[in-house]
């Protein structure tokens, strides 16, 4: 997947995510259709989210790619077993200004 964000934008998103708690936890059932729907909805509501891998830690990179592809989002960082995803909303629903310092 091609990165759509500039390095400075990715850095800003990681900074914004620093104080956030994970809103989705990947457990024993892994990535199901229901989990993808939940991630999609939370991205619509917040644009920037954290996903914690409680299970499937060895597969977190490939599962993160799957999340990116199925939710049209972008992985902006991974710290330990927590992935940070971003998906920009339409202009009227936009919550994060990527050009602001």
N, CA, C and O atoms as a GROMACS GRO file, in nm:
protein
  404
    1UNK      N    1   0.084  -0.119   0.000
    1UNK     CA    2   0.000   0.000   0.000
    1UNK      C    3   0.088   0.125   0.000
    1UNK      O    4   0.185   0.134   0.076
    2UNK      N    5   0.055   0.218  -0.085
    2UNK     CA    6   0.133   0.341  -0.097
    2UNK      C    7   0.100   0.436   0.018
    2UNK      O    8  -0.017   0.456   0.052
    3UNK      N    9   0.203   0.496   0.077
    3UNK     CA   10   0.182   0.594   0.183
    3UNK      C   11   0.127   0.722   0.122
    3UNK      O   12   0.184   0.776   0.027
    4UNK      N   13   0.018   0.767   0.176
    4UNK     CA   14  -0.043   0.890   0.127
    4UNK      C   15  -0.003   1.009   0.213
    4UNK      O   16  -0.018   1.124   0.171
    5UNK      N   17   0.047   0.984   0.331
    5UNK     CA   18   0.083   1.090   0.424
    5UNK      C   19   0.231   1.123   0.415
    5UNK      O   20   0.314   1.036   0.390
    6UNK      N   21   0.263   1.251   0.436
    6UNK     CA   22   0.402   1.294   0.443
    6UNK      C   23   0.458   1.254   0.579
    6UNK      O   24   0.383   1.230   0.673
    7UNK      N   25   0.589   1.247   0.588
    7UNK     CA   26   0.654   1.212   0.714
    7UNK      C   27   0.615   1.305   0.828
    7UNK      O   28   0.594   1.259   0.940
    8UNK      N   29   0.605   1.434   0.800
    8UNK     CA   30   0.568   1.531   0.904
    8UNK      C   31   0.425   1.510   0.951
    8UNK      O   32   0.393   1.530   1.068
    9UNK      N   33   0.338   1.470   0.859
    9UNK     CA   34   0.199   1.443   0.895
    9UNK      C   35   0.190   1.318   0.982
    9UNK      O   36   0.115   1.314   1.079
   10UNK      N   37   0.266   1.216   0.946
   10UNK     CA   38   0.268   1.093   1.023
   10UNK      C   39   0.319   1.120   1.165
   10UNK      O   40   0.266   1.067   1.263
   11UNK      N   41   0.422   1.203   1.174
   11UNK     CA   42   0.478   1.239   1.305
   11UNK      C   43   0.373   1.311   1.389
   11UNK      O   44   0.356   1.280   1.507
   12UNK      N   45   0.302   1.406   1.329
   12UNK     CA   46   0.198   1.480   1.402
   12UNK      C   47   0.089   1.384   1.451
   12UNK      O   48   0.043   1.396   1.565
   13UNK      N   49   0.049   1.290   1.368
   13UNK     CA   50  -0.054   1.194   1.408
   13UNK      C   51  -0.006   1.106   1.523
   13UNK      O   52  -0.083   1.078   1.615
   14UNK      N   53   0.120   1.063   1.519
   14UNK     CA   54   0.175   0.984   1.629
   14UNK      C   55   0.177   1.065   1.759
   14UNK      O   56   0.149   1.012   1.867
   15UNK      N   57   0.210   1.194   1.747
   15UNK     CA   58   0.208   1.281   1.865
   15UNK      C   59   0.067   1.294   1.921
   15UNK      O   60   0.048   1.286   2.043
   16UNK      N   61  -0.031   1.313   1.834
   16UNK     CA   62  -0.171   1.325   1.878
   16UNK      C   63  -0.219   1.195   1.944
   16UNK      O   64  -0.298   1.198   2.038
   17UNK      N   65  -0.172   1.082   1.893
   17UNK     CA   66  -0.216   0.952   1.944
   17UNK      C   67  -0.150   0.915   2.076
   17UNK      O   68  -0.198   0.825   2.145
   18UNK      N   69  -0.042   0.982   2.111
   18UNK     CA   70   0.036   0.946   2.228
   18UNK      C   71  -0.049   0.931   2.354
   18UNK      O   72  -0.034   0.833   2.428
   19UNK      N   73  -0.138   1.024   2.380
   19UNK     CA   74  -0.217   1.022   2.503
   19UNK      C   75  -0.347   0.942   2.490
   19UNK      O   76  -0.423   0.931   2.586
   20UNK      N   77  -0.372   0.886   2.373
   20UNK     CA   78  -0.495   0.810   2.350
   20UNK      C   79  -0.482   0.667   2.403
   20UNK      O   80  -0.373   0.611   2.408
   21UNK      N   81  -0.595   0.611   2.442
   21UNK     CA   82  -0.601   0.469   2.478
   21UNK      C   83  -0.649   0.390   2.358
   21UNK      O   84  -0.722   0.443   2.275
   22UNK      N   85  -0.608   0.263   2.346
   22UNK     CA   86  -0.660   0.179   2.238
   22UNK      C   87  -0.812   0.163   2.251
   22UNK      O   88  -0.864   0.142   2.360
   23UNK      N   89  -0.882   0.174   2.139
   23UNK     CA   90  -1.028   0.160   2.141
   23UNK      C   91  -1.073   0.024   2.089
   23UNK      O   92  -1.186  -0.018   2.113
   24UNK      N   93  -0.984  -0.045   2.020
   24UNK     CA   94  -1.014  -0.179   1.969
   24UNK      C   95  -0.905  -0.272   2.020
   24UNK      O   96  -0.786  -0.239   2.017
   25UNK      N   97  -0.947  -0.389   2.068
   25UNK     CA   98  -0.853  -0.491   2.116
   25UNK      C   99  -0.871  -0.616   2.032
   25UNK      O  100  -0.982  -0.668   2.019
   26UNK      N  101  -0.762  -0.664   1.975
   26UNK     CA  102  -0.765  -0.786   1.895
   26UNK      C  103  -0.736  -0.903   1.990
   26UNK      O  104  -0.627  -0.912   2.047
   27UNK      N  105  -0.834  -0.990   2.005
   27UNK     CA  106  -0.822  -1.101   2.098
   27UNK      C  107  -0.819  -1.235   2.029
   27UNK      O  108  -0.772  -1.247   1.916
   28UNK      N  109  -0.870  -1.335   2.098
   28UNK     CA  110  -0.862  -1.475   2.052
   28UNK      C  111  -0.926  -1.498   1.916
   28UNK      O  112  -0.882  -1.586   1.841
   29UNK      N  113  -1.030  -1.421   1.883
   29UNK     CA  114  -1.101  -1.443   1.756
   29UNK      C  115  -1.031  -1.375   1.638
   29UNK      O  116  -1.067  -1.399   1.523
   30UNK      N  117  -0.933  -1.291   1.667
   30UNK     CA  118  -0.857  -1.226   1.560
   30UNK      C  119  -0.937  -1.118   1.489
   30UNK      O  120  -1.023  -1.053   1.549
   31UNK      N  121  -0.908  -1.100   1.361
   31UNK     CA  122  -0.975  -0.998   1.280
   31UNK      C  123  -1.094  -1.064   1.212
   31UNK      O  124  -1.078  -1.141   1.118
   32UNK      N  125  -1.212  -1.033   1.261
   32UNK     CA  126  -1.335  -1.085   1.201
   32UNK      C  127  -1.404  -0.972   1.125
   32UNK      O  128  -1.363  -0.856   1.134
   33UNK      N  129  -1.507  -1.006   1.050
   33UNK     CA  130  -1.584  -0.905   0.980
   33UNK      C  131  -1.642  -0.802   1.076
   33UNK      O  132  -1.648  -0.684   1.044
   34UNK      N  133  -1.682  -0.848   1.193
   34UNK     CA  134  -1.738  -0.758   1.294
   34UNK      C  135  -1.632  -0.661   1.346
   34UNK      O  136  -1.660  -0.543   1.367
   35UNK      N  137  -1.510  -0.710   1.367
   35UNK     CA  138  -1.401  -0.624   1.414
   35UNK      C  139  -1.370  -0.518   1.308
   35UNK      O  140  -1.348  -0.402   1.342
   36UNK      N  141  -1.367  -0.557   1.182
   36UNK     CA  142  -1.342  -0.461   1.073
   36UNK      C  143  -1.452  -0.356   1.072
   36UNK      O  144  -1.422  -0.238   1.054
   37UNK      N  145  -1.578  -0.395   1.090
   37UNK     CA  146  -1.689  -0.299   1.094
   37UNK      C  147  -1.671  -0.201   1.211
   37UNK      O  148  -1.695  -0.081   1.196
   38UNK      N  149  -1.630  -0.253   1.327
   38UNK     CA  150  -1.608  -0.168   1.443
   38UNK      C  151  -1.496  -0.068   1.417
   38UNK      O  152  -1.509   0.051   1.447
   39UNK      N  153  -1.386  -0.116   1.361
   39UNK     CA  154  -1.273  -0.028   1.330
   39UNK      C  155  -1.316   0.080   1.231
   39UNK      O  156  -1.283   0.197   1.248
   40UNK      N  157  -1.390   0.040   1.128
   40UNK     CA  158  -1.439   0.133   1.027
   40UNK      C  159  -1.524   0.242   1.091
   40UNK      O  160  -1.510   0.360   1.059
   41UNK      N  161  -1.614   0.204   1.182
   41UNK     CA  162  -1.701   0.301   1.248
   41UNK      C  163  -1.623   0.396   1.338
   41UNK      O  164  -1.647   0.516   1.339
   42UNK      N  165  -1.529   0.341   1.414
   42UNK     CA  166  -1.449   0.425   1.504
   42UNK      C  167  -1.362   0.522   1.424
   42UNK      O  168  -1.343   0.636   1.466
   43UNK      N  169  -1.308   0.479   1.311
   43UNK     CA  170  -1.232   0.569   1.225
   43UNK      C  171  -1.321   0.682   1.172
   43UNK      O  172  -1.277   0.796   1.164
   44UNK      N  173  -1.445   0.650   1.138
   44UNK     CA  174  -1.539   0.753   1.093
   44UNK      C  175  -1.567   0.852   1.205
   44UNK      O  176  -1.577   0.973   1.181
   45UNK      N  177  -1.579   0.802   1.326
   45UNK     CA  178  -1.610   0.888   1.440
   45UNK      C  179  -1.491   0.972   1.485
   45UNK      O  180  -1.510   1.086   1.528
   46UNK      N  181  -1.370   0.918   1.476
   46UNK     CA  182  -1.253   0.984   1.537
   46UNK      C  183  -1.137   1.014   1.443
   46UNK      O  184  -1.052   1.096   1.479
   47UNK      N  185  -1.129   0.954   1.328
   47UNK     CA  186  -1.020   0.966   1.231
   47UNK      C  187  -0.890   0.900   1.274
   47UNK      O  188  -0.822   0.839   1.191
   48UNK      N  189  -0.854   0.910   1.401
   48UNK     CA  190  -0.728   0.856   1.452
   48UNK      C  191  -0.758   0.762   1.567
   48UNK      O  192  -0.823   0.801   1.664
   49UNK      N  193  -0.710   0.638   1.556
   49UNK     CA  194  -0.739   0.538   1.661
   49UNK      C  195  -0.617   0.452   1.690
   49UNK      O  196  -0.523   0.445   1.611
   50UNK      N  197  -0.622   0.387   1.805
   50UNK     CA  198  -0.522   0.287   1.840
   50UNK      C  199  -0.590   0.151   1.850
   50UNK      O  200  -0.702   0.139   1.900
   51UNK      N  201  -0.520   0.050   1.802
   51UNK     CA  202  -0.566  -0.089   1.808
   51UNK      C  203  -0.460  -0.170   1.881
   51UNK      O  204  -0.344  -0.171   1.840
   52UNK      N  205  -0.500  -0.238   1.988
   52UNK     CA  206  -0.406  -0.320   2.065
   52UNK      C  207  -0.420  -0.467   2.024
   52UNK      O  208  -0.531  -0.520   2.016
   53UNK      N  209  -0.306  -0.530   2.000
   53UNK     CA  210  -0.303  -0.673   1.970
   53UNK      C  211  -0.275  -0.748   2.099
   53UNK      O  212  -0.160  -0.762   2.141
   54UNK      N  213  -0.382  -0.797   2.163
   54UNK     CA  214  -0.366  -0.880   2.283
   54UNK      C  215  -0.327  -1.022   2.244
   54UNK      O  216  -0.258  -1.091   2.320
   55UNK      N  217  -0.370  -1.065   2.129
   55UNK     CA  218  -0.336  -1.195   2.070
   55UNK      C  219  -0.282  -1.167   1.929
   55UNK      O  220  -0.286  -1.053   1.882
   56UNK      N  221  -0.232  -1.268   1.863
   56UNK     CA  222  -0.182  -1.257   1.725
   56UNK      C  223  -0.070  -1.154   1.715
   56UNK      O  224  -0.057  -1.084   1.614
   57UNK      N  225   0.012  -1.145   1.820
   57UNK     CA  226   0.119  -1.045   1.823
   57UNK      C  227   0.223  -1.070   1.713
   57UNK      O  228   0.280  -0.975   1.660
   58UNK      N  229   0.247  -1.195   1.681
   58UNK     CA  230   0.346  -1.227   1.577
   58UNK      C  231   0.296  -1.186   1.439
   58UNK      O  232   0.376  -1.160   1.349
   59UNK      N  233   0.166  -1.179   1.421
   59UNK     CA  234   0.107  -1.144   1.291
   59UNK      C  235   0.061  -1.000   1.284
   59UNK      O  236  -0.010  -0.964   1.190
   60UNK      N  237   0.100  -0.917   1.379
   60UNK     CA  238   0.044  -0.781   1.386
   60UNK      C  239   0.072  -0.698   1.260
   60UNK      O  240  -0.011  -0.617   1.221
   61UNK      N  241   0.188  -0.718   1.196
   61UNK     CA  242   0.217  -0.641   1.075
   61UNK      C  243   0.123  -0.680   0.961
   61UNK      O  244   0.067  -0.593   0.895
   62UNK      N  245   0.106  -0.809   0.938
   62UNK     CA  246   0.017  -0.851   0.829
   62UNK      C  247  -0.129  -0.819   0.861
   62UNK      O  248  -0.206  -0.784   0.772
   63UNK      N  249  -0.167  -0.830   0.986
   63UNK     CA  250  -0.305  -0.796   1.024
   63UNK      C  251  -0.327  -0.645   1.013
   63UNK      O  252  -0.437  -0.602   0.978
   64UNK      N  253  -0.226  -0.567   1.041
   64UNK     CA  254  -0.238  -0.422   1.026
   64UNK      C  255  -0.256  -0.384   0.879
   64UNK      O  256  -0.334  -0.294   0.847
   65UNK      N  257  -0.186  -0.453   0.791
   65UNK     CA  258  -0.202  -0.430   0.647
   65UNK      C  259  -0.345  -0.465   0.605
   65UNK      O  260  -0.405  -0.395   0.524
   66UNK      N  261  -0.397  -0.573   0.660
   66UNK     CA  262  -0.535  -0.612   0.629
   66UNK      C  263  -0.633  -0.505   0.676
   66UNK      O  264  -0.727  -0.470   0.605
   67UNK      N  265  -0.611  -0.452   0.796
   67UNK     CA  266  -0.697  -0.346   0.849
   67UNK      C  267  -0.690  -0.224   0.757
   67UNK      O  268  -0.793  -0.166   0.722
   68UNK      N  269  -0.568  -0.186   0.717
   68UNK     CA  270  -0.552  -0.072   0.624
   68UNK      C  271  -0.633  -0.093   0.497
   68UNK      O  272  -0.708  -0.004   0.455
   69UNK      N  273  -0.618  -0.209   0.437
   69UNK     CA  274  -0.684  -0.238   0.310
   69UNK      C  275  -0.836  -0.243   0.323
   69UNK      O  276  -0.907  -0.192   0.236
   70UNK      N  277  -0.886  -0.304   0.430
   70UNK     CA  278  -1.030  -0.323   0.443
   70UNK      C  279  -1.103  -0.201   0.499
   70UNK      O  280  -1.226  -0.195   0.493
   71UNK      N  281  -1.029  -0.104   0.553
   71UNK     CA  282  -1.094   0.016   0.606
   71UNK      C  283  -1.049   0.143   0.533
   71UNK      O  284  -1.090   0.253   0.570
   72UNK      N  285  -0.967   0.129   0.430
   72UNK     CA  286  -0.913   0.244   0.354
   72UNK      C  287  -0.846   0.344   0.448
   72UNK      O  288  -0.860   0.465   0.432
   73UNK      N  289  -0.773   0.291   0.546
   73UNK     CA  290  -0.701   0.375   0.641
   73UNK      C  291  -0.552   0.361   0.617
   73UNK      O  292  -0.508   0.289   0.526
   74UNK      N  293  -0.474   0.430   0.698
   74UNK     CA  294  -0.328   0.419   0.688
   74UNK      C  295  -0.268   0.395   0.826
   74UNK      O  296  -0.303   0.462   0.923
   75UNK      N  297  -0.178   0.299   0.832
   75UNK     CA  298  -0.103   0.273   0.954
   75UNK      C  299   0.001   0.383   0.966
   75UNK      O  300   0.086   0.398   0.879
   76UNK      N  301  -0.007   0.461   1.075
   76UNK     CA  302   0.088   0.572   1.091
   76UNK      C  303   0.198   0.540   1.191
   76UNK      O  304   0.295   0.615   1.203
   77UNK      N  305   0.184   0.430   1.262
   77UNK     CA  306   0.287   0.390   1.355
   77UNK      C  307   0.248   0.267   1.434
   77UNK      O  308   0.130   0.233   1.444
   78UNK      N  309   0.349   0.202   1.489
   78UNK     CA  310   0.325   0.087   1.576
   78UNK      C  311   0.424   0.096   1.691
   78UNK      O  312   0.545   0.106   1.671
   79UNK      N  313   0.370   0.094   1.811
   79UNK     CA  314   0.452   0.099   1.932
   79UNK      C  315   0.420  -0.027   2.011
   79UNK      O  316   0.310  -0.044   2.062
   80UNK      N  317   0.518  -0.116   2.020
   80UNK     CA  318   0.494  -0.243   2.087
   80UNK      C  319   0.387  -0.321   2.013
   80UNK      O  320   0.402  -0.353   1.895
   81UNK      N  321   0.278  -0.351   2.082
   81UNK     CA  322   0.169  -0.426   2.022
   81UNK      C  323   0.048  -0.338   1.996
   81UNK      O  324  -0.066  -0.386   1.988
   82UNK      N  325   0.072  -0.208   1.982
   82UNK     CA  326  -0.036  -0.112   1.956
   82UNK      C  327  -0.011  -0.044   1.822
   82UNK      O  328   0.095   0.016   1.800
   83UNK      N  329  -0.110  -0.054   1.733
   83UNK     CA  330  -0.102   0.008   1.601
   83UNK      C  331  -0.187   0.135   1.600
   83UNK      O  332  -0.293   0.140   1.663
   84UNK      N  333  -0.140   0.236   1.528
   84UNK     CA  334  -0.210   0.363   1.517
   84UNK      C  335  -0.257   0.376   1.371
   84UNK      O  336  -0.177   0.368   1.278
   85UNK      N  337  -0.388   0.397   1.354
   85UNK     CA  338  -0.446   0.409   1.221
   85UNK      C  339  -0.512   0.545   1.205
   85UNK      O  340  -0.565   0.602   1.301
   86UNK      N  341  -0.509   0.595   1.081
   86UNK     CA  342  -0.570   0.724   1.049
   86UNK      C  343  -0.647   0.710   0.919
   86UNK      O  344  -0.601   0.646   0.824
   87UNK      N  345  -0.764   0.772   0.916
   87UNK     CA  346  -0.840   0.786   0.792
   87UNK      C  347  -0.909   0.921   0.795
   87UNK      O  348  -0.989   0.949   0.884
   88UNK      N  349  -0.876   1.004   0.700
   88UNK     CA  350  -0.931   1.140   0.694
   88UNK      C  351  -1.079   1.135   0.658
   88UNK      O  352  -1.121   1.061   0.569
   89UNK      N  353  -1.157   1.215   0.729
   89UNK     CA  354  -1.299   1.230   0.699
   89UNK      C  355  -1.317   1.336   0.591
   89UNK      O  356  -1.222   1.405   0.555
   90UNK      N  357  -1.438   1.348   0.542
   90UNK     CA  358  -1.468   1.454   0.446
   90UNK      C  359  -1.447   1.590   0.514
   90UNK      O  360  -1.442   1.598   0.636
   91UNK      N  361  -1.434   1.693   0.434
   91UNK     CA  362  -1.406   1.826   0.488
   91UNK      C  363  -1.502   1.868   0.599
   91UNK      O  364  -1.460   1.924   0.700
   92UNK      N  365  -1.631   1.840   0.582
   92UNK     CA  366  -1.727   1.887   0.683
   92UNK      C  367  -1.719   1.807   0.813
   92UNK      O  368  -1.759   1.858   0.918
   93UNK      N  369  -1.669   1.686   0.808
   93UNK     CA  370  -1.658   1.603   0.928
   93UNK      C  371  -1.515   1.591   0.980
   93UNK      O  372  -1.488   1.515   1.073
   94UNK      N  373  -1.425   1.666   0.922
   94UNK     CA  374  -1.282   1.658   0.956
   94UNK      C  375  -1.260   1.700   1.102
   94UNK      O  376  -1.313   1.801   1.147
   95UNK      N  377  -1.180   1.621   1.173
   95UNK     CA  378  -1.152   1.648   1.314
   95UNK      C  379  -1.006   1.687   1.337
   95UNK      O  380  -0.974   1.755   1.435
   96UNK      N  381  -0.918   1.646   1.247
   96UNK     CA  382  -0.775   1.668   1.264
   96UNK      C  383  -0.722   1.750   1.147
   96UNK      O  384  -0.743   1.714   1.031
   97UNK      N  385  -0.653   1.859   1.178
   97UNK     CA  386  -0.590   1.942   1.075
   97UNK      C  387  -0.443   1.898   1.066
   97UNK      O  388  -0.364   1.927   1.156
   98UNK      N  389  -0.409   1.830   0.960
   98UNK     CA  390  -0.273   1.777   0.943
   98UNK      C  391  -0.170   1.885   0.911
   98UNK      O  392  -0.050   1.861   0.923
   99UNK      N  393  -0.216   2.001   0.871
   99UNK     CA  394  -0.122   2.107   0.833
   99UNK      C  395  -0.090   2.200   0.948
   99UNK      O  396  -0.006   2.289   0.934
  100UNK      N  397  -0.156   2.182   1.060
  100UNK     CA  398  -0.132   2.265   1.178
  100UNK      C  399  -0.012   2.211   1.256
  100UNK      O  400   0.004   2.090   1.268
  101UNK      N  401   0.069   2.299   1.306
  101UNK     CA  402   0.186   2.257   1.385
  101UNK      C  403   0.152   2.246   1.530
  101UNK      O  404   0.239   2.213   1.611
   0.00000   0.00000   0.00000
